[in-house]
Amino acid sequence: MMLTDKVWKLLEPATTIGEGLTRKEIEESLQKGYYKLFTHKDSACIISQNENSIRIGLGGGKMEEVKKIVEKRINPLISPHLKFNFVDDKDLAVIRIQFNELGGCSSKIGSQAKQVTDRSLPTMQFAWFDVGTVLHEFGHAVGLIHEHQNPKGNDIEWDKTELYKWGNDQGWGRDKVDEQIINRMKLNSINGSEYDPKSIMLYFYPPKVTTNKKGTSQNLVLSDTDKNTIKDQYGDSNMTTGQTFSTSLIITGVLICIGVIFVLYKLKTRK
């Protein structure tokens, strides 16, 4: 569907503070049915056909396997208020997945994915594939931070000398180890559970990197606390409109209308 110059002029101011879609991307989204266009006199709106949906695009690799894991393990926990939908065109996706054997595994946390405006860049990537890794990265996608950085009840005591050596073996410098492992979140910036040693968001650490020489377990599935936290934070009582949070957000729906954007936010815990 092609937009007239008049309609695009009405929509353009809102798109800069919404999903950042270009004119061509809006036209493609309208054609594919992701949005519906409404016009009346000197006003125009585009409305998401599924306001509780986040689009995911997969670029090569284990596409079907990732889709099955998300649809079976993640979507039931966030339903009915949010759903991950997989689309064929990754350029129209909010979460864009790349498989790169030379890179690491990572994901933007919550709505940070929407801040990656260059649609040729991934917001999530995998260097290897297993169920635990997929669940961990999609934990980030719904707003979960690393469990070893949880300040609430966290009893891990690092042997920093050994930890830095271990990090170096993984290709991480001291700054990266500090950022990804040692530094804990501020209490006033999270809203989540006490430290959960069974969480999928906890890295496996060998005994030698902790002072008590116990290390951490290798968790390959969502723990009960992970599941309950996700379900609790995506329940009716946590749904709100038009508020701003200091913690991590998932934007679940966008209405762009006459240069004004109304955003339906969903707050996720732990960041």
C-alpha positions as CSV (number, residue, x, y, z in Angstrom):
1,M,0.0,0.0,0.0
2,M,1.4,3.4,-1.0
3,L,1.1,6.4,1.2
4,T,0.2,9.7,-0.4
5,D,2.5,12.7,0.4
6,K,-0.3,14.3,2.4
7,V,-0.8,11.2,4.6
8,W,2.9,10.8,5.1
9,K,3.2,14.4,6.1
10,L,0.6,13.8,8.8
11,L,2.3,10.6,10.1
12,E,6.0,11.5,9.9
13,P,6.3,13.6,13.1
14,A,4.8,10.8,15.2
15,T,7.1,8.1,13.7
16,T,10.2,9.8,15.0
17,I,9.1,9.2,18.6
18,G,7.4,5.9,17.9
19,E,8.9,2.9,16.3
20,G,11.1,5.0,14.1
21,L,9.6,3.5,10.9
22,T,10.5,5.0,7.5
23,R,7.8,5.7,4.9
24,K,8.8,2.6,3.0
25,E,8.7,0.4,6.1
26,I,5.2,1.7,7.0
27,E,4.0,1.0,3.5
28,E,5.4,-2.6,3.7
29,S,3.9,-3.1,7.2
30,L,0.5,-1.9,5.9
31,Q,0.7,-4.3,3.0
32,K,1.6,-7.2,5.2
33,G,-1.2,-6.4,7.6
34,Y,0.9,-5.4,10.6
35,Y,-0.8,-2.0,10.8
36,K,-4.1,-0.5,9.6
37,L,-4.4,3.0,8.3
38,F,-7.1,5.4,9.3
39,T,-7.6,8.9,7.7
40,H,-10.2,11.6,8.4
41,K,-10.0,15.1,6.9
42,D,-6.7,16.5,8.0
43,S,-5.7,13.7,10.3
44,A,-4.2,10.2,9.9
45,C,-3.4,7.3,12.2
46,I,-1.7,3.9,11.9
47,I,-2.7,1.3,14.5
48,S,-0.9,-1.9,15.2
49,Q,-3.2,-4.9,14.4
50,N,-1.8,-6.6,17.4
51,E,-1.0,-4.1,20.2
52,N,0.3,-6.9,22.5
53,S,2.7,-8.3,19.9
54,I,6.5,-8.0,19.5
55,R,7.8,-9.0,16.1
56,I,10.8,-11.2,15.8
57,G,12.9,-11.6,12.7
58,L,15.4,-14.5,12.3
59,G,18.5,-14.2,10.1
60,G,19.7,-17.7,9.2
61,G,20.8,-20.5,11.6
62,K,18.4,-22.5,13.8
63,M,15.3,-20.5,13.0
64,E,12.6,-23.2,13.5
65,E,14.3,-24.4,16.7
66,V,14.3,-20.9,18.3
67,K,10.7,-20.4,17.2
68,K,9.6,-23.7,18.8
69,I,11.4,-22.9,22.1
70,V,9.9,-19.4,22.4
71,E,6.4,-20.5,21.5
72,K,6.5,-23.4,23.9
73,R,8.5,-22.0,26.8
74,I,8.1,-18.2,26.7
75,N,4.8,-17.2,25.1
76,P,2.6,-19.1,27.6
77,L,4.2,-17.1,30.5
78,I,3.5,-13.7,28.9
79,S,0.1,-14.5,27.5
80,P,-2.4,-12.9,27.0
81,H,-0.9,-9.5,27.5
82,L,2.2,-10.0,25.3
83,K,3.2,-12.3,22.6
84,F,6.3,-12.9,20.4
85,N,5.4,-13.2,16.8
86,F,7.9,-14.4,14.2
87,V,7.9,-12.6,10.8
88,D,9.6,-13.4,7.5
89,D,11.0,-9.9,7.0
90,K,13.5,-9.2,9.7
91,D,13.7,-5.5,8.6
92,L,10.2,-5.1,10.0
93,A,11.0,-6.8,13.3
94,V,11.6,-5.2,16.7
95,I,13.8,-8.1,17.8
96,R,16.3,-9.1,15.1
97,I,18.2,-12.3,15.7
98,Q,21.6,-13.1,14.1
99,F,23.5,-16.4,14.2
100,N,27.3,-15.8,14.1
101,E,29.7,-18.5,15.1
102,L,32.5,-16.0,15.5
103,G,30.5,-13.8,18.0
104,G,29.1,-14.3,21.4
105,C,25.5,-14.7,22.7
106,S,23.8,-11.6,23.8
107,S,20.5,-9.7,23.8
108,K,19.2,-6.2,24.4
109,I,17.2,-6.0,27.6
110,G,13.5,-5.2,27.2
111,S,12.7,-2.2,25.1
112,Q,16.4,-1.4,24.5
113,A,15.8,-3.4,21.3
114,K,13.8,-0.5,20.0
115,Q,16.7,1.8,20.4
116,V,18.7,0.0,17.7
117,T,17.3,2.0,14.9
118,D,19.7,0.6,12.2
119,R,17.5,-2.3,11.1
120,S,20.5,-4.1,9.5
121,L,21.9,-4.7,13.0
122,P,20.8,-7.5,15.3
123,T,19.3,-7.0,18.8
124,M,20.0,-10.6,19.8
125,Q,22.7,-12.9,18.6
126,F,23.8,-16.5,19.1
127,A,27.2,-18.0,18.5
128,W,26.0,-21.5,19.5
129,F,22.6,-23.1,20.0
130,D,21.0,-24.9,22.9
131,V,17.7,-24.6,24.8
132,G,19.3,-23.0,27.9
133,T,21.0,-20.3,25.9
134,V,17.8,-19.4,24.0
135,L,15.8,-19.2,27.2
136,H,18.6,-17.0,28.8
137,E,18.6,-14.5,25.9
138,F,14.8,-14.3,25.7
139,G,14.9,-13.8,29.5
140,H,16.8,-10.6,28.7
141,A,14.2,-9.8,25.9
142,V,11.4,-9.7,28.5
143,G,13.5,-7.6,30.9
144,L,15.5,-10.0,33.1
145,I,19.0,-9.0,34.1
146,H,21.8,-11.4,35.0
147,E,21.0,-13.2,38.3
148,H,24.6,-12.9,39.6
149,Q,24.1,-9.1,39.4
150,N,21.0,-9.3,41.6
151,P,21.7,-7.3,44.8
152,K,18.9,-8.9,46.8
153,G,20.1,-11.8,48.9
154,N,23.1,-12.5,46.6
155,D,25.7,-14.4,48.6
156,I,28.3,-14.9,45.8
157,E,31.7,-13.8,46.9
158,W,34.1,-13.5,44.0
159,D,37.8,-14.4,44.1
160,K,38.5,-11.5,41.7
161,T,42.0,-12.7,40.9
162,E,40.7,-16.0,39.7
163,L,37.7,-14.5,38.1
164,Y,39.7,-12.1,36.0
165,K,41.9,-15.0,34.8
166,W,38.7,-17.0,34.0
167,G,37.3,-14.0,32.2
168,N,40.5,-13.6,30.2
169,D,40.1,-17.3,29.0
170,Q,36.7,-16.3,27.7
171,G,38.1,-13.4,25.9
172,W,36.9,-10.8,28.4
173,G,39.0,-8.0,29.8
174,R,38.7,-6.7,33.4
175,D,36.2,-4.0,32.4
176,K,33.9,-6.6,30.7
177,V,34.1,-8.9,33.8
178,D,33.2,-5.9,36.0
179,E,30.3,-4.9,33.8
180,Q,28.9,-8.4,33.1
181,I,29.7,-10.2,36.4
182,I,30.9,-8.3,39.4
183,N,28.9,-5.1,39.4
184,R,25.5,-5.5,41.0
185,M,22.4,-3.6,40.2
186,K,21.2,-0.8,42.5
187,L,18.4,-1.8,44.8
188,N,16.3,1.2,43.7
189,S,16.5,0.2,40.0
190,I,15.0,-3.3,40.2
191,N,11.7,-4.8,41.3
192,G,12.2,-8.5,41.4
193,S,12.8,-11.6,43.5
194,E,15.6,-12.5,45.9
195,Y,18.7,-14.1,44.5
196,D,17.7,-17.4,42.8
197,P,20.6,-19.9,42.4
198,K,18.4,-21.9,40.0
199,S,17.6,-19.0,37.7
200,I,18.2,-19.4,33.9
201,M,19.8,-15.9,34.1
202,L,22.7,-17.2,36.3
203,Y,25.9,-18.0,34.5
204,F,27.8,-21.2,35.4
205,Y,30.9,-20.3,37.3
206,P,33.6,-22.9,38.3
207,P,34.4,-23.3,42.0
208,K,37.8,-21.6,41.7
209,V,36.3,-18.2,40.9
210,T,34.5,-17.9,44.3
211,T,36.1,-17.5,47.7
212,N,34.1,-20.5,49.2
213,K,35.1,-22.6,46.1
214,K,31.4,-23.6,45.5
215,G,30.8,-21.8,42.2
216,T,27.4,-21.8,40.7
217,S,25.2,-24.5,39.1
218,Q,24.7,-24.9,35.3
219,N,21.0,-24.0,34.9
220,L,19.4,-25.1,31.6
221,V,15.7,-24.4,32.2
222,L,13.5,-21.6,33.6
223,S,13.3,-22.0,37.4
224,D,10.0,-21.7,39.2
225,T,11.0,-18.3,40.4
226,D,11.8,-17.2,36.8
227,K,8.4,-18.4,35.6
228,N,6.5,-16.8,38.5
229,T,8.3,-13.6,38.1
230,I,7.6,-13.3,34.4
231,K,3.9,-14.3,34.9
232,D,3.5,-11.9,37.9
233,Q,5.0,-8.9,36.1
234,Y,2.9,-9.4,33.0
235,G,-0.4,-9.8,34.9
236,D,-3.3,-7.4,34.9
237,S,-2.2,-5.6,38.1
238,N,1.0,-4.5,36.5
239,M,-0.5,-3.1,33.3
240,T,-0.4,0.6,33.0
241,T,-0.6,3.3,30.3
242,G,1.4,6.5,29.7
243,Q,3.8,6.1,32.6
244,T,7.5,6.4,32.7
245,F,9.7,3.9,34.6
246,S,13.3,4.1,35.7
247,T,13.5,0.3,35.1
248,S,13.6,-1.7,32.0
249,L,10.5,-1.5,29.8
250,I,8.9,-3.6,27.0
251,I,6.8,-1.5,24.6
252,T,4.0,-3.7,23.7
253,G,1.9,-1.5,21.4
254,V,2.1,1.7,19.5
255,L,-0.7,4.0,18.3
256,I,0.6,6.8,16.0
257,C,-2.1,9.4,15.4
258,I,-2.0,13.1,14.2
259,G,1.6,13.6,15.4
260,V,0.8,12.2,18.8
261,I,1.9,8.8,20.1
262,F,0.2,6.8,22.8
263,V,2.3,4.0,24.1
264,L,1.1,1.0,26.1
265,Y,3.9,0.0,28.4
266,K,4.5,-3.2,30.2
267,L,6.9,-3.2,33.1
268,K,9.3,-6.1,33.6
269,T,11.1,-6.8,36.8
270,R,14.8,-7.1,37.6
271,K,16.0,-4.1,35.7
